[in-house]
Amino acid sequence: MMLAIVLSVVVIMASLTGAIMLLGWPGASDEVAKFTIRDDRGGDIGFPDYPQRIVSLGSSFTEIIIALNEGDRLVGVDYSGAALEGLPKDVVDLGKTSSLSMETLMELEPDCVIIWNFGMYQDLIAKMEKKGLKVVALYPRSVNDTLFAIERIGNLLGTEASNLADELRQRVNAVFEKTKDIPDEERKKVFLVLASYGGQTAGSGTISNELIEMAGGRNIFVDEKGNFLANKEEVLKREPDVIVVENSPLGDNKYFNDLYGDTEIVNHDQIYYIDSGMLTTSPRLVEALEQLAKWLHPELFP
């Protein structure tokens, strides 16, 4: 009799522990998880059901949700995604993630918060989880990571996402198949100007650099890392063939004509403008790749 009681207690405790583990911790409840998601922190977050009230603290994630036709689930976004088409009219602009109002966030009663897994946000993530919120922290760093993030967010929403991801992969592969064997001497040298980074350029280890290379170009600052401001003298020294400008208040060609004067870039009208937000981890990066490829190799992409 005593043995049976002990065994029963062990089974009950194991069941409770399993439920807590399924739902994730902190923020665990006594509900059994319907599914779990592993985020880029390496932990599993359990959900009792597919979230219906989502806060997205990253325009890339917001764009993915909209592209999956699930924008109506968004109740709050950060400032970078507040102007995107496809948002519900009553969605709340929460401003910058770094200065997020926890009170305003909690008033939205989200059942999921998606946020960048940046080191600077770890304290905020901990505070949100302490409040009992389900937080999914993602950090896609490449084209493949971005396509995988689409599928992961689709899984989180309980929405079919593989069709969209597969379509985008096919478009990426269609470009890469034509550019992968282009020798270095036939690749145009590209100088990139990013308005979203205050006019900085991009070095290696960035999606922007990856897109330039996949499009058949050579980034003139591939020997540098990350995003940084490049001075005029260094740009001219590296003799770019093309300037690609993320649309910005910097102005039209006159700004760059005045800046770089009598150079091959200016003389051959090799300054191109690309929409803001395309050279980042969103579904539109595939459009950016296709556009870059047409500019750099019009003979391959008529």
C-alpha positions as CSV (number, residue, x, y, z in Angstrom):
1,M,0.0,0.0,0.0
2,M,2.8,2.4,1.0
3,L,4.7,1.5,-2.2
4,A,1.6,2.3,-4.3
5,I,1.2,5.7,-2.7
6,V,4.9,6.6,-3.2
7,L,4.7,5.5,-6.9
8,S,1.6,7.6,-7.4
9,V,3.3,10.7,-5.9
10,V,6.3,10.2,-8.1
11,V,4.1,9.9,-11.2
12,I,2.1,13.1,-10.3
13,M,5.3,15.1,-9.6
14,A,6.8,14.0,-12.9
15,S,3.7,15.0,-14.7
16,L,3.7,18.4,-13.1
17,T,7.4,18.9,-13.8
18,G,6.8,17.9,-17.4
19,A,4.0,20.4,-17.8
20,I,6.2,23.2,-16.4
21,M,9.1,22.3,-18.7
22,L,6.8,22.2,-21.7
23,L,5.5,25.6,-21.0
24,G,8.9,27.1,-20.5
25,W,10.3,29.0,-17.5
26,P,10.0,31.7,-16.4
27,G,6.4,32.5,-17.0
28,A,5.3,28.8,-16.7
29,S,1.7,28.1,-15.8
30,D,-0.3,24.9,-14.8
31,E,-1.6,24.5,-18.4
32,V,-0.1,21.8,-20.6
33,A,1.7,23.1,-23.7
34,K,0.1,22.5,-27.0
35,F,3.5,23.0,-28.7
36,T,6.9,24.3,-28.0
37,I,9.2,26.7,-30.0
38,R,13.0,26.8,-29.6
39,D,14.3,30.3,-29.9
40,D,17.9,31.5,-30.6
41,R,18.7,31.5,-26.9
42,G,18.5,27.7,-27.1
43,G,15.6,27.2,-24.8
44,D,12.1,25.8,-25.5
45,I,9.1,28.1,-24.9
46,G,5.8,26.2,-24.5
47,F,2.4,27.6,-25.6
48,P,-1.0,26.4,-24.5
49,D,-2.3,27.5,-27.9
50,Y,-1.3,29.4,-31.0
51,P,-0.8,33.1,-30.0
52,Q,-3.5,35.5,-31.1
53,R,-2.2,38.8,-29.6
54,I,1.4,39.3,-30.7
55,V,3.8,42.1,-30.0
56,S,6.6,42.2,-32.6
57,L,9.7,44.2,-31.6
58,G,11.5,44.0,-34.9
59,S,10.3,45.2,-38.4
60,S,11.7,42.0,-39.9
61,F,9.5,39.8,-37.8
62,T,6.5,42.1,-38.4
63,E,7.1,41.9,-42.2
64,I,7.2,38.1,-41.9
65,I,3.9,38.0,-40.0
66,I,2.3,40.2,-42.6
67,A,3.7,38.2,-45.4
68,L,2.0,35.1,-43.9
69,N,-1.3,37.0,-43.9
70,E,-1.5,37.0,-40.1
71,G,-1.1,40.7,-39.6
72,D,-4.4,40.9,-37.8
73,R,-2.8,39.1,-34.8
74,L,-0.5,42.0,-34.2
75,V,-1.5,44.3,-31.3
76,G,1.8,46.1,-30.9
77,V,5.0,46.8,-32.9
78,D,8.2,48.8,-32.4
79,Y,8.8,52.0,-34.2
80,S,10.7,50.4,-37.1
81,G,7.6,48.4,-38.2
82,A,4.9,51.0,-37.4
83,A,4.6,52.3,-40.9
84,L,4.5,48.9,-42.7
85,E,1.5,48.2,-45.0
86,G,-0.7,45.4,-43.8
87,L,-0.9,46.3,-40.1
88,P,-4.2,46.5,-38.2
89,K,-5.5,50.1,-37.9
90,D,-5.5,49.9,-34.1
91,V,-2.0,48.4,-33.7
92,V,0.0,50.2,-31.0
93,D,3.4,51.8,-31.9
94,L,5.5,51.0,-28.8
95,G,8.4,53.2,-29.9
96,K,12.0,52.1,-29.6
97,T,12.6,48.7,-28.0
98,S,15.4,50.1,-25.9
99,S,12.9,52.5,-24.2
100,L,9.9,50.3,-24.1
101,S,7.2,51.1,-21.6
102,M,6.5,47.9,-19.7
103,E,3.2,49.3,-18.5
104,T,2.0,49.9,-22.0
105,L,3.2,46.5,-23.1
106,M,1.3,44.8,-20.3
107,E,-1.9,46.7,-21.1
108,L,-1.9,45.1,-24.6
109,E,-2.1,41.6,-22.9
110,P,0.1,39.9,-25.5
111,D,0.2,36.1,-25.5
112,C,3.6,36.3,-27.3
113,V,6.4,38.8,-27.8
114,I,8.9,38.4,-30.6
115,I,12.1,40.3,-30.2
116,W,15.7,40.4,-31.5
117,N,18.0,38.2,-29.5
118,F,20.5,41.1,-29.0
119,G,22.7,41.2,-26.0
120,M,21.4,44.7,-25.2
121,Y,17.9,43.3,-24.9
122,Q,18.6,40.4,-22.5
123,D,17.6,42.4,-19.4
124,L,14.4,43.5,-21.0
125,I,13.6,39.9,-22.0
126,A,14.2,38.8,-18.4
127,K,11.8,41.5,-17.2
128,M,9.1,40.5,-19.6
129,E,9.4,36.8,-18.7
130,K,9.3,37.7,-15.0
131,K,6.0,39.4,-15.8
132,G,4.8,36.1,-17.2
133,L,5.0,36.9,-20.9
134,K,6.0,34.4,-23.5
135,V,9.1,35.8,-25.3
136,V,10.5,34.3,-28.5
137,A,14.0,35.8,-29.2
138,L,15.3,35.4,-32.7
139,Y,18.5,36.5,-34.4
140,P,18.7,35.6,-38.1
141,R,22.1,36.5,-39.5
142,S,22.0,35.3,-43.1
143,V,19.7,34.7,-46.1
144,N,19.2,31.1,-45.0
145,D,18.6,32.1,-41.4
146,T,15.9,34.5,-42.7
147,L,14.1,31.9,-44.7
148,F,14.3,29.5,-41.7
149,A,12.9,32.3,-39.5
150,I,9.8,32.5,-41.8
151,E,9.2,28.8,-41.2
152,R,9.8,29.1,-37.4
153,I,7.4,32.0,-37.1
154,G,4.9,30.1,-39.2
155,N,5.1,27.2,-36.7
156,L,4.6,29.7,-33.9
157,L,1.4,31.0,-35.5
158,G,0.2,27.5,-36.6
159,T,0.3,28.8,-40.1
160,E,1.6,27.2,-43.3
161,A,4.9,29.0,-44.1
162,S,6.9,26.4,-46.0
163,N,5.3,27.4,-49.3
164,L,6.4,31.0,-48.9
165,A,9.9,30.0,-47.7
166,D,10.3,27.5,-50.6
167,E,9.2,30.0,-53.2
168,L,11.8,32.5,-51.9
169,R,14.5,29.8,-51.8
170,Q,13.8,29.0,-55.4
171,R,14.1,32.7,-56.4
172,V,17.4,32.9,-54.4
173,N,18.7,29.8,-56.1
174,A,17.7,31.1,-59.6
175,V,19.9,34.1,-59.1
176,F,22.8,32.3,-57.5
177,E,23.0,29.6,-60.2
178,K,23.7,32.4,-62.7
179,T,26.3,34.3,-60.6
180,K,28.2,31.7,-58.6
181,D,30.8,31.0,-61.2
182,I,31.5,34.6,-62.2
183,P,35.2,35.2,-61.7
184,D,36.4,38.0,-59.4
185,E,37.7,40.2,-62.3
186,E,34.2,40.2,-63.8
187,R,32.4,41.2,-60.6
188,K,31.6,44.9,-60.3
189,K,33.0,46.5,-57.1
190,V,30.1,47.8,-55.0
191,F,30.0,50.6,-52.4
192,L,26.8,50.3,-50.3
193,V,25.3,53.3,-48.4
194,L,22.7,52.3,-45.7
195,A,20.3,55.1,-44.6
196,S,18.9,52.8,-41.9
197,Y,22.4,52.8,-40.4
198,G,22.9,56.5,-40.6
199,G,24.7,56.4,-43.9
200,Q,27.1,53.6,-42.8
201,T,28.3,50.9,-45.2
202,A,28.5,47.2,-44.6
203,G,31.5,44.8,-44.4
204,S,31.7,41.1,-44.1
205,G,29.5,39.2,-41.7
206,T,26.4,41.2,-42.8
207,I,23.4,40.2,-44.9
208,S,24.1,43.2,-47.1
209,N,27.5,41.8,-48.0
210,E,26.0,38.3,-48.6
211,L,23.5,39.8,-51.0
212,I,26.1,41.7,-52.9
213,E,28.2,38.5,-53.3
214,M,25.2,36.4,-54.2
215,A,24.2,39.0,-56.8
216,G,27.6,38.6,-58.5
217,G,29.3,41.7,-57.0
218,R,32.3,42.5,-54.8
219,N,31.9,44.6,-51.8
220,I,34.8,47.1,-51.7
221,F,34.8,46.8,-47.9
222,V,34.6,43.0,-47.6
223,D,37.9,43.1,-45.6
224,E,36.1,45.1,-42.8
225,K,33.5,43.7,-40.5
226,G,30.0,44.8,-39.6
227,N,28.5,48.3,-40.3
228,F,30.6,51.4,-40.1
229,L,31.1,54.9,-41.6
230,A,33.5,55.0,-44.5
231,N,35.3,58.2,-45.4
232,K,35.4,59.6,-48.9
233,E,39.1,59.1,-49.4
234,E,39.0,55.4,-48.6
235,V,36.0,54.9,-50.9
236,L,37.8,56.6,-53.8
237,K,40.9,54.6,-53.1
238,R,39.0,51.4,-53.5
239,E,37.6,52.5,-56.8
240,P,34.0,51.2,-56.8
241,D,32.2,50.6,-60.1
242,V,28.7,51.0,-58.5
243,I,27.2,52.8,-55.6
244,V,24.0,51.3,-54.2
245,V,22.1,53.6,-51.9
246,E,19.3,52.6,-49.6
247,N,16.7,55.3,-50.1
248,S,17.3,58.1,-47.6
249,P,17.3,61.9,-47.0
250,L,20.8,61.9,-48.4
251,G,19.3,63.2,-51.7
252,D,19.4,62.3,-55.4
253,N,22.3,61.7,-57.6
254,K,23.4,65.3,-57.2
255,Y,24.5,64.6,-53.6
256,F,26.8,61.8,-54.8
257,N,27.9,63.6,-58.0
258,D,29.1,66.5,-55.8
259,L,30.7,64.1,-53.3
260,Y,32.6,61.9,-55.8
261,G,33.0,64.4,-58.7
262,D,34.6,63.2,-61.9
263,T,34.7,59.4,-61.3
264,E,33.7,56.4,-63.3
265,I,30.7,55.9,-61.0
266,V,29.3,59.4,-61.8
267,N,30.4,59.4,-65.4
268,H,28.7,56.1,-66.2
269,D,25.6,56.8,-64.1
270,Q,26.3,53.8,-61.8
271,I,24.4,55.1,-58.8
272,Y,21.3,53.0,-57.9
273,Y,18.7,53.4,-55.2
274,I,17.0,50.6,-53.3
275,D,14.0,50.8,-51.0
276,S,14.6,51.1,-47.3
277,G,14.3,47.8,-45.4
278,M,15.0,45.5,-48.3
279,L,18.7,44.8,-47.3
280,T,17.8,43.1,-44.1
281,T,16.2,40.0,-42.6
282,S,12.8,40.2,-44.2
283,P,11.1,38.4,-47.1
284,R,11.9,41.5,-49.2
285,L,15.6,40.6,-49.2
286,V,14.9,38.3,-52.1
287,E,13.6,41.3,-54.1
288,A,16.8,43.1,-53.1
289,L,18.9,40.2,-54.4
290,E,17.1,40.2,-57.7
291,Q,17.4,43.9,-58.1
292,L,21.1,43.9,-57.3
293,A,21.7,41.1,-59.8
294,K,20.0,43.1,-62.6
295,W,22.1,46.2,-61.9
296,L,25.4,44.3,-61.6
297,H,24.8,41.9,-64.5
298,P,22.1,43.1,-66.8
299,E,23.4,40.7,-69.5
300,L,22.4,37.7,-67.2
301,F,19.1,39.3,-65.9
302,P,17.4,41.1,-68.9
